[in-house]
Amino acid sequence: MPIYLQILLLLVAIIIFYFLLLLIAGWGIRKYCFQIISELEEQKAFRSGSAINLPDTRGNFFKMGLGNYRPKALNVLIVDKIVVKTSNGKYYLDKDKLADIKAKTRS
């Protein structure tokens, strides 16, 4: 097999591997997003007065590996304004924004 074909196949394999890693990470973040939303719904944290502390919200600098997606998932929910962080560091769910997003995904 010619060397240029081997190099091309190696580059294609690296690109496929990279996208598979992104897909797996996306699934992990999605799983934790649903978990955080269900925790907030169970605790009925729908306004700032009923906001709750969420465990493991900070990323650990010394933890290596691929398993800690919870802080990233919480950050995604905050950026999308589904979860709101109060001034005292507690979190609550914006029910209206969540209903809007659910309606958009159904249609």
C-alpha positions as CSV (number, residue, x, y, z in Angstrom):
1,M,0.0,0.0,0.0
2,P,1.4,3.4,-0.9
3,I,2.6,5.7,1.9
4,Y,0.3,8.5,0.9
5,L,-2.7,6.2,1.2
6,Q,-1.5,5.1,4.6
7,I,-1.2,8.7,5.8
8,L,-4.6,9.5,4.4
9,L,-6.2,6.5,6.2
10,L,-4.5,7.5,9.4
11,L,-5.8,11.1,9.2
12,V,-9.3,9.8,8.5
13,A,-9.1,7.4,11.5
14,I,-7.9,10.2,13.8
15,I,-10.8,12.5,12.6
16,I,-13.4,9.7,13.2
17,F,-11.9,9.0,16.7
18,Y,-12.0,12.7,17.6
19,F,-15.7,12.9,16.6
20,L,-16.5,9.8,18.5
21,L,-15.0,11.3,21.6
22,L,-17.0,14.4,21.1
23,L,-20.2,12.3,20.8
24,I,-19.5,10.4,23.9
25,A,-18.8,13.6,25.9
26,G,-22.0,15.1,24.6
27,W,-24.0,12.1,25.8
28,G,-22.4,12.4,29.2
29,I,-23.3,16.1,29.5
30,R,-26.8,15.5,28.2
31,K,-27.3,12.8,30.9
32,Y,-26.2,15.1,33.6
33,C,-28.4,17.9,32.3
34,F,-31.4,15.7,32.6
35,Q,-30.3,14.6,36.1
36,I,-29.8,18.2,37.3
37,I,-33.2,19.2,35.9
38,S,-34.9,16.2,37.6
39,E,-33.2,17.1,41.0
40,L,-34.5,20.6,40.8
41,E,-38.0,19.4,39.9
42,E,-38.0,16.9,42.8
43,Q,-37.0,19.6,45.2
44,K,-39.5,22.0,43.7
45,A,-36.9,24.7,43.2
46,F,-38.7,26.9,40.8
47,R,-38.0,30.4,42.2
48,S,-35.2,32.1,44.2
49,G,-37.0,31.5,47.5
50,S,-36.9,27.8,47.0
51,A,-33.4,27.5,45.4
52,I,-31.2,24.7,46.5
53,N,-27.5,23.9,46.7
54,L,-26.4,21.5,44.1
55,P,-23.6,19.0,45.0
56,D,-20.4,18.7,43.0
57,T,-20.9,22.0,41.1
58,R,-17.2,22.9,41.0
59,G,-14.7,21.0,38.9
60,N,-11.9,19.4,40.7
61,F,-8.5,20.5,39.3
62,F,-6.8,17.4,40.4
63,K,-9.4,14.9,39.1
64,M,-8.1,13.5,35.8
65,G,-10.2,11.5,33.4
66,L,-13.4,11.8,31.4
67,G,-16.0,11.2,34.1
68,N,-16.8,14.6,35.7
69,Y,-19.4,16.2,33.3
70,R,-21.7,17.5,36.0
71,P,-20.0,21.0,36.3
72,K,-20.0,21.3,32.5
73,A,-23.7,20.3,32.3
74,L,-24.6,22.8,35.0
75,N,-22.8,25.5,33.1
76,V,-24.7,24.6,29.9
77,L,-28.0,24.9,31.7
78,I,-27.0,28.3,33.2
79,V,-25.9,29.6,29.8
80,D,-29.2,28.5,28.3
81,K,-31.0,30.2,31.2
82,I,-32.8,27.0,32.2
83,V,-31.1,27.0,35.6
84,V,-30.6,30.3,37.4
85,K,-27.9,30.9,40.0
86,T,-28.8,33.2,42.9
87,S,-26.5,35.6,44.6
88,N,-25.9,33.2,47.5
89,G,-24.8,30.4,45.2
90,K,-28.0,28.4,45.1
91,Y,-29.8,27.2,42.0
92,Y,-33.4,27.1,40.8
93,L,-35.2,26.0,37.6
94,D,-36.8,28.5,35.3
95,K,-40.0,26.6,34.6
96,D,-41.1,28.9,31.7
97,K,-37.8,28.6,29.8
98,L,-37.9,24.8,30.3
99,A,-41.4,24.7,29.0
100,D,-40.4,26.8,25.9
101,I,-37.5,24.5,25.1
102,K,-39.7,21.4,25.5
103,A,-42.3,22.9,23.2
104,K,-39.6,23.6,20.6
105,T,-38.2,20.1,20.7
106,R,-41.7,18.6,20.3
107,S,-42.5,20.6,17.2
